[in-house]
Amino acid sequence: MRALLYDTVIVRHGPETGVKSAVTRARYDRLLLKNMEAKVRSAGLSLEKVDRRFGRIYVKTDTPSEVARCLSRVFGISSTSPAASCRADLDSIAETAVKLTEKRGGQDVRFAVRCRRVGSHNFTSMDVCRYVGSRILDSMGPMGWRVDLEEPDCTIGVEVRDQDAFVYTEVIKGVGGFPLGSQGSLLCLLSSGIDSPVASWLVMKRGCTVTLLHLDLGDLGSEDAFDSVVGIARVLNEWSPAFEVRLLAISFGEIVLKEVVEKCPSKIRCVLCKRMMLRIAERVAIRRGLLGIVTGDSIGEQASQTLGNMAVIGEAAKGLPIYRPLIGFDKPETERIAREIGTYDISARSSVACKAAPSKPTVRARLEEVAKWEKSLDVYQLLEKALASLVEVSL
C-alpha cells in the first residue's frame, strides 16, 4: 500500500496552537519542525519535503506509516495520518479513496466518508462525501460494504487544501501540548519512583525543556535507585530529541540527610529533608538560569504532601516558583501516564523506600518548630558541601 498509495503524513497541530497570534504560531511551527526532524532522524527515518499550512503540516516521505507513528510522540502534535495525495477534484479523490478501500478489502464493512475542506472549489464537503461514498459502493458493494455514519468499521477521511487533496483511513492519536522549547526551562527533582518522572514529562508536554536533578540518598536509599534514575532519564531524553535532557546528581544522603537524622526529631525528619532538597534545587536552578522547580507532589500522597506540610516545605525556597503538575492526580492516573510514556516498568522495579523515613511522621508540621530544629544544623555549610558534590551523569 505504501509504495502504491501512501506518500504523505498529515500532521495536525495541538488544539491550543490555533488560538495564538500569527507571530506565536510561526515560532511554534519552527520549534515543532525542529523537534519533528530530530525525532525522525533519531528513529533512522527522514522527511523529504515539508509543506506548512494553517493548522496542518504535510510531510512527504517514503515511509509514511512509520513516520506517522514516530511523529505522534512529538509534543505539539494532536494526531497524524498516513495519507495518499491527489489533485483536488472529485474524480481524483474518489479514485484514490476506492484504491484505498480495495486495498483494505473485507466483507460486510460499514463505512463512512468524512471531508474537511479549505479553499475555493466548485464542490462542497458534502459533495465530496456523497460522490466518494457512491464510488466506493460501486466498487465494494458486491462485497457487502454499506454506509454507516454512526458506527462505521472504516472511516475514509478526505482533506482538501486548495489544489491538493489527501485521503486517509487512519488517525493516530498524538500527545498534544506545546512544542518542546516554547515555554522556557525548568529543573525537575527526579527520584526512581513513579511520580517525579510523570511530573517531568507533563511540563515537557507543555513545552518546557528540563534539567533533571537526582538527590542521591546513598546508603539511606535503595541499592538500585541510581540505576533506575538513569534509566528513567534516558526515557525522558527520548521524548526530547532536539533538546538534550541533562541529569545532575548530588550526594544528598551522606552529606545532608545523615545530619538531619542524627540531630533532629524523627517526626519532622521528612519535612526537614524536603526543605533541604528544595534549597539545593533552588540554588542549582538559579545558577543554571532555570525558571522554576518541578516536584512530583500530589495532595495527601505521603505525609510530607499534606497541604500544611507542603506549605512549610515550600517556604524554604523563596527565590523561584515550585510547580507540582500532579497536585490533583490520584495514583491510578499517574500510573497510567507512566505506562504510556515508558517509565512505569523502570520505577516499578526499583525499591524506593527511604531508610530514614520515620514510622510516625507528622502531617501538620509547624514552621516555628521546624525553624528551631534547623538552627541545630549548619544549613549553609551543608548546602555548600552538597552543591560541591554535584556531577553530571552521562546518558
LUMPA-528586 format. One record per residue (C-alpha): residue number from 0; x, y, z. Coordinates in steps of 0.5 Angstrom, whole numbers, plus 500, padded with zeros to 3 digits. Layout:
pos NUM&u X&v Y&w Z .
...
# end
This chain:
pos 0&u 500&v 500&w 500 .
pos 1&u 506&v 505&w 502 .
pos 2&u 509&v 504&w 495 .
pos 3&u 503&v 505&w 491 .
pos 4&u 499&v 510&w 495 .
pos 5&u 501&v 513&w 501 .
pos 6&u 506&v 518&w 500 .
pos 7&u 505&v 524&w 506 .
pos 8&u 504&v 524&w 513 .
pos 9&u 498&v 529&w 515 .
pos 10&u 501&v 533&w 522 .
pos 11&u 495&v 536&w 526 .
pos 12&u 497&v 542&w 531 .
pos 13&u 495&v 541&w 538 .
pos 14&u 489&v 545&w 539 .
pos 15&u 491&v 551&w 543 .
pos 16&u 496&v 553&w 538 .
pos 17&u 491&v 556&w 533 .
pos 18&u 489&v 561&w 538 .
pos 19&u 495&v 564&w 539 .
pos 20&u 498&v 570&w 535 .
pos 21&u 501&v 570&w 528 .
pos 22&u 508&v 571&w 531 .
pos 23&u 507&v 566&w 536 .
pos 24&u 504&v 561&w 531 .
pos 25&u 510&v 562&w 527 .
pos 26&u 515&v 561&w 533 .
pos 27&u 511&v 555&w 535 .
pos 28&u 512&v 552&w 528 .
pos 29&u 519&v 553&w 527 .
pos 30&u 520&v 549&w 534 .
pos 31&u 515&v 544&w 532 .
pos 32&u 519&v 543&w 526 .
pos 33&u 526&v 542&w 529 .
pos 34&u 523&v 537&w 534 .
pos 35&u 520&v 533&w 528 .
pos 36&u 526&v 533&w 524 .
pos 37&u 530&v 531&w 531 .
pos 38&u 525&v 526&w 532 .
pos 39&u 525&v 522&w 526 .
pos 40&u 533&v 523&w 525 .
pos 41&u 533&v 519&w 532 .
pos 42&u 529&v 514&w 529 .
pos 43&u 533&v 513&w 523 .
pos 44&u 528&v 516&w 518 .
pos 45&u 527&v 522&w 514 .
pos 46&u 523&v 528&w 512 .
pos 47&u 523&v 529&w 504 .
pos 48&u 519&v 535&w 504 .
pos 49&u 515&v 539&w 509 .
pos 50&u 509&v 544&w 507 .
pos 51&u 507&v 548&w 513 .
pos 52&u 500&v 551&w 512 .
pos 53&u 495&v 554&w 518 .
pos 54&u 493&v 548&w 523 .
pos 55&u 497&v 543&w 519 .
pos 56&u 504&v 540&w 516 .
pos 57&u 504&v 536&w 510 .
pos 58&u 510&v 531&w 510 .
pos 59&u 513&v 528&w 504 .
pos 60&u 516&v 521&w 506 .
pos 61&u 518&v 514&w 503 .
pos 62&u 516&v 511&w 510 .
pos 63&u 509&v 515&w 512 .
pos 64&u 507&v 510&w 516 .
pos 65&u 513&v 509&w 520 .
pos 66&u 514&v 517&w 520 .
pos 67&u 507&v 518&w 522 .
pos 68&u 507&v 514&w 529 .
pos 69&u 514&v 517&w 530 .
pos 70&u 511&v 524&w 530 .
pos 71&u 505&v 522&w 534 .
pos 72&u 510&v 522&w 540 .
pos 73&u 513&v 529&w 539 .
pos 74&u 510&v 535&w 543 .
pos 75&u 505&v 540&w 540 .
pos 76&u 502&v 535&w 535 .
pos 77&u 495&v 532&w 537 .
pos 78&u 495&v 527&w 531 .
pos 79&u 498&v 524&w 525 .
pos 80&u 495&v 520&w 519 .
pos 81&u 499&v 517&w 513 .
pos 82&u 495&v 519&w 507 .
pos 83&u 495&v 519&w 500 .
pos 84&u 496&v 525&w 496 .
pos 85&u 492&v 527&w 490 .
pos 86&u 489&v 533&w 486 .
pos 87&u 483&v 537&w 489 .
pos 88&u 478&v 535&w 484 .
pos 89&u 472&v 530&w 485 .
pos 90&u 474&v 524&w 481 .
pos 91&u 482&v 524&w 483 .
pos 92&u 479&v 524&w 490 .
pos 93&u 474&v 518&w 489 .
pos 94&u 479&v 514&w 485 .
pos 95&u 484&v 515&w 491 .
pos 96&u 479&v 513&w 496 .
pos 97&u 477&v 507&w 492 .
pos 98&u 484&v 504&w 491 .
pos 99&u 485&v 505&w 499 .
pos 100&u 479&v 501&w 500 .
pos 101&u 480&v 496&w 495 .
pos 102&u 487&v 495&w 498 .
pos 103&u 484&v 494&w 505 .
pos 104&u 479&v 489&w 503 .
pos 105&u 474&v 486&w 508 .
pos 106&u 467&v 483&w 507 .
pos 107&u 461&v 487&w 510 .
pos 108&u 464&v 493&w 512 .
pos 109&u 461&v 499&w 515 .
pos 110&u 464&v 505&w 512 .
pos 111&u 463&v 513&w 513 .
pos 112&u 467&v 519&w 509 .
pos 113&u 469&v 525&w 512 .
pos 114&u 471&v 531&w 509 .
pos 115&u 475&v 537&w 511 .
pos 116&u 476&v 543&w 506 .
pos 117&u 480&v 549&w 506 .
pos 118&u 480&v 554&w 500 .
pos 119&u 475&v 556&w 494 .
pos 120&u 473&v 550&w 490 .
pos 121&u 467&v 548&w 486 .
pos 122&u 464&v 543&w 490 .
pos 123&u 462&v 543&w 498 .
pos 124&u 465&v 538&w 503 .
pos 125&u 458&v 534&w 503 .
pos 126&u 459&v 534&w 495 .
pos 127&u 466&v 530&w 497 .
pos 128&u 463&v 525&w 502 .
pos 129&u 457&v 524&w 497 .
pos 130&u 461&v 523&w 491 .
pos 131&u 466&v 519&w 494 .
pos 132&u 461&v 514&w 498 .
pos 133&u 458&v 513&w 492 .
pos 134&u 464&v 511&w 488 .
pos 135&u 466&v 506&w 494 .
pos 136&u 459&v 503&w 494 .
pos 137&u 460&v 502&w 486 .
pos 138&u 467&v 498&w 488 .
pos 139&u 466&v 495&w 494 .
pos 140&u 458&v 494&w 495 .
pos 141&u 459&v 487&w 492 .
pos 142&u 463&v 485&w 498 .
pos 143&u 458&v 488&w 503 .
pos 144&u 460&v 494&w 504 .
pos 145&u 455&v 499&w 506 .
pos 146&u 455&v 506&w 509 .
pos 147&u 454&v 507&w 517 .
pos 148&u 455&v 514&w 519 .
pos 149&u 454&v 513&w 526 .
pos 150&u 459&v 507&w 528 .
pos 151&u 463&v 505&w 522 .
pos 152&u 468&v 500&w 522 .
pos 153&u 472&v 504&w 517 .
pos 154&u 472&v 512&w 516 .
pos 155&u 475&v 515&w 510 .
pos 156&u 478&v 522&w 511 .
pos 157&u 479&v 527&w 506 .
pos 158&u 483&v 533&w 507 .
pos 159&u 482&v 538&w 501 .
pos 160&u 487&v 544&w 501 .
pos 161&u 487&v 549&w 496 .
pos 162&u 489&v 545&w 490 .
pos 163&u 491&v 539&w 494 .
pos 164&u 487&v 533&w 497 .
pos 165&u 489&v 528&w 502 .
pos 166&u 486&v 521&w 503 .
pos 167&u 487&v 517&w 509 .
pos 168&u 484&v 512&w 513 .
pos 169&u 488&v 512&w 520 .
pos 170&u 488&v 517&w 525 .
pos 171&u 494&v 516&w 530 .
pos 172&u 493&v 520&w 537 .
pos 173&u 499&v 525&w 539 .
pos 174&u 501&v 527&w 545 .
pos 175&u 499&v 534&w 544 .
pos 176&u 501&v 540&w 548 .
pos 177&u 506&v 545&w 546 .
pos 178&u 512&v 544&w 542 .
pos 179&u 518&v 543&w 547 .
pos 180&u 523&v 549&w 548 .
pos 181&u 517&v 554&w 547 .
pos 182&u 516&v 556&w 555 .
pos 183&u 523&v 556&w 558 .
pos 184&u 527&v 551&w 562 .
pos 185&u 526&v 548&w 569 .
pos 186&u 529&v 544&w 574 .
pos 187&u 526&v 537&w 576 .
pos 188&u 527&v 534&w 582 .
pos 189&u 528&v 526&w 580 .
pos 190&u 527&v 520&w 584 .
pos 191&u 527&v 513&w 582 .
pos 192&u 519&v 513&w 584 .
pos 193&u 513&v 513&w 579 .
pos 194&u 511&v 521&w 581 .
pos 195&u 517&v 525&w 579 .
pos 196&u 518&v 522&w 572 .
pos 197&u 511&v 524&w 570 .
pos 198&u 511&v 531&w 573 .
pos 199&u 518&v 532&w 569 .
pos 200&u 514&v 529&w 563 .
pos 201&u 508&v 533&w 564 .
pos 202&u 512&v 540&w 564 .
pos 203&u 515&v 538&w 558 .
pos 204&u 509&v 537&w 554 .
pos 205&u 507&v 544&w 556 .
pos 206&u 513&v 546&w 552 .
pos 207&u 519&v 546&w 558 .
pos 208&u 526&v 544&w 557 .
pos 209&u 528&v 540&w 563 .
pos 210&u 534&v 539&w 567 .
pos 211&u 534&v 533&w 572 .
pos 212&u 537&v 533&w 579 .
pos 213&u 537&v 527&w 583 .
pos 214&u 539&v 528&w 590 .
pos 215&u 542&v 521&w 592 .
pos 216&u 540&v 518&w 599 .
pos 217&u 546&v 513&w 598 .
pos 218&u 546&v 508&w 604 .
pos 219&u 540&v 511&w 606 .
pos 220&u 536&v 509&w 600 .
pos 221&u 535&v 503&w 596 .
pos 222&u 541&v 500&w 592 .
pos 223&u 538&v 500&w 585 .
pos 224&u 535&v 507&w 586 .
pos 225&u 541&v 511&w 582 .
pos 226&u 541&v 506&w 576 .
pos 227&u 533&v 507&w 576 .
pos 228&u 534&v 514&w 576 .
pos 229&u 539&v 514&w 570 .
pos 230&u 534&v 509&w 566 .
pos 231&u 528&v 514&w 567 .
pos 232&u 533&v 520&w 565 .
pos 233&u 534&v 516&w 558 .
pos 234&u 527&v 515&w 557 .
pos 235&u 525&v 522&w 558 .
pos 236&u 531&v 524&w 554 .
pos 237&u 528&v 520&w 548 .
pos 238&u 522&v 525&w 549 .
pos 239&u 527&v 531&w 548 .
pos 240&u 531&v 529&w 541 .
pos 241&u 532&v 537&w 540 .
pos 242&u 534&v 539&w 547 .
pos 243&u 539&v 535&w 551 .
pos 244&u 536&v 533&w 558 .
pos 245&u 541&v 533&w 563 .
pos 246&u 542&v 529&w 569 .
pos 247&u 545&v 532&w 575 .
pos 248&u 547&v 528&w 582 .
pos 249&u 548&v 531&w 589 .
pos 250&u 551&v 526&w 594 .
pos 251&u 545&v 528&w 599 .
pos 252&u 544&v 522&w 604 .
pos 253&u 551&v 522&w 606 .
pos 254&u 552&v 530&w 607 .
pos 255&u 545&v 532&w 609 .
pos 256&u 540&v 527&w 611 .
pos 257&u 545&v 523&w 616 .
pos 258&u 546&v 530&w 619 .
pos 259&u 538&v 531&w 620 .
pos 260&u 538&v 524&w 622 .
pos 261&u 543&v 525&w 628 .
pos 262&u 541&v 532&w 630 .
pos 263&u 533&v 533&w 629 .
pos 264&u 527&v 529&w 632 .
pos 265&u 524&v 524&w 627 .
pos 266&u 517&v 526&w 627 .
pos 267&u 519&v 532&w 623 .
pos 268&u 525&v 529&w 619 .
pos 269&u 522&v 528&w 612 .
pos 270&u 520&v 536&w 613 .
pos 271&u 527&v 538&w 614 .
pos 272&u 529&v 533&w 609 .
pos 273&u 525&v 536&w 603 .
pos 274&u 526&v 543&w 606 .
pos 275&u 534&v 542&w 605 .
pos 276&u 532&v 539&w 598 .
pos 277&u 529&v 545&w 596 .
pos 278&u 534&v 550&w 598 .
pos 279&u 539&v 546&w 594 .
pos 280&u 535&v 545&w 588 .
pos 281&u 534&v 553&w 588 .
pos 282&u 541&v 554&w 588 .
pos 283&u 542&v 549&w 582 .
pos 284&u 537&v 552&w 578 .
pos 285&u 539&v 560&w 579 .
pos 286&u 546&v 558&w 578 .
pos 287&u 544&v 555&w 571 .
pos 288&u 539&v 560&w 569 .
pos 289&u 533&v 556&w 570 .
pos 290&u 526&v 559&w 571 .
pos 291&u 523&v 554&w 577 .
pos 292&u 523&v 548&w 581 .
pos 293&u 518&v 542&w 579 .
pos 294&u 517&v 536&w 584 .
pos 295&u 512&v 530&w 584 .
pos 296&u 508&v 532&w 590 .
pos 297&u 501&v 530&w 590 .
pos 298&u 496&v 532&w 596 .
pos 299&u 496&v 527&w 601 .
pos 300&u 500&v 522&w 597 .
pos 301&u 505&v 522&w 603 .
pos 302&u 506&v 525&w 610 .
pos 303&u 510&v 530&w 607 .
pos 304&u 505&v 532&w 602 .
pos 305&u 499&v 534&w 606 .
pos 306&u 497&v 542&w 605 .
pos 307&u 500&v 544&w 611 .
pos 308&u 507&v 540&w 610 .
pos 309&u 508&v 543&w 603 .
pos 310&u 507&v 550&w 605 .
pos 311&u 512&v 549&w 611 .
pos 312&u 517&v 545&w 606 .
pos 313&u 516&v 551&w 600 .
pos 314&u 517&v 556&w 605 .
pos 315&u 525&v 554&w 605 .
pos 316&u 525&v 556&w 597 .
pos 317&u 523&v 563&w 596 .
pos 318&u 527&v 565&w 590 .
pos 319&u 524&v 561&w 585 .
pos 320&u 517&v 558&w 584 .
pos 321&u 515&v 551&w 585 .
pos 322&u 511&v 547&w 580 .
pos 323&u 507&v 541&w 582 .
pos 324&u 504&v 538&w 576 .
pos 325&u 501&v 532&w 580 .
pos 326&u 498&v 536&w 585 .
pos 327&u 491&v 534&w 584 .
pos 328&u 492&v 527&w 581 .
pos 329&u 491&v 520&w 584 .
pos 330&u 496&v 514&w 584 .
pos 331&u 492&v 511&w 578 .
pos 332&u 492&v 517&w 574 .
pos 333&u 500&v 518&w 575 .
pos 334&u 501&v 510&w 574 .
pos 335&u 497&v 511&w 567 .
pos 336&u 501&v 516&w 564 .
pos 337&u 508&v 513&w 567 .
pos 338&u 506&v 507&w 563 .
pos 339&u 504&v 511&w 557 .
pos 340&u 511&v 515&w 557 .
pos 341&u 515&v 509&w 558 .
pos 342&u 518&v 510&w 566 .
pos 343&u 513&v 505&w 570 .
pos 344&u 517&v 499&w 569 .
pos 345&u 523&v 502&w 571 .
pos 346&u 520&v 505&w 577 .
pos 347&u 516&v 499&w 579 .
pos 348&u 523&v 495&w 579 .
pos 349&u 526&v 500&w 584 .
pos 350&u 525&v 500&w 591 .
pos 351&u 524&v 507&w 593 .
pos 352&u 524&v 506&w 601 .
pos 353&u 528&v 511&w 605 .
pos 354&u 531&v 508&w 611 .
pos 355&u 531&v 515&w 614 .
pos 356&u 523&v 515&w 614 .
pos 357&u 520&v 515&w 621 .
pos 358&u 514&v 510&w 623 .
pos 359&u 510&v 516&w 625 .
pos 360&u 512&v 523&w 621 .
pos 361&u 508&v 529&w 623 .
pos 362&u 502&v 531&w 618 .
pos 363&u 502&v 538&w 621 .
pos 364&u 509&v 541&w 622 .
pos 365&u 509&v 548&w 625 .
pos 366&u 514&v 553&w 622 .
pos 367&u 517&v 555&w 628 .
pos 368&u 519&v 548&w 631 .
pos 369&u 522&v 546&w 624 .
pos 370&u 526&v 553&w 624 .
pos 371&u 528&v 552&w 631 .
pos 372&u 531&v 545&w 629 .
pos 373&u 534&v 548&w 623 .
pos 374&u 538&v 552&w 628 .
pos 375&u 542&v 546&w 630 .
pos 376&u 544&v 545&w 623 .
pos 377&u 549&v 549&w 620 .
pos 378&u 545&v 550&w 614 .
pos 379&u 549&v 554&w 610 .
pos 380&u 555&v 549&w 610 .
pos 381&u 551&v 543&w 609 .
pos 382&u 548&v 547&w 602 .
pos 383&u 555&v 548&w 600 .
pos 384&u 558&v 541&w 601 .
pos 385&u 552&v 538&w 598 .
pos 386&u 553&v 543&w 592 .
pos 387&u 560&v 542&w 591 .
pos 388&u 559&v 534&w 590 .
pos 389&u 554&v 536&w 584 .
pos 390&u 556&v 532&w 578 .
pos 391&u 553&v 531&w 571 .
pos 392&u 551&v 524&w 569 .
pos 393&u 552&v 522&w 562 .
pos 394&u 546&v 519&w 559 .
# end
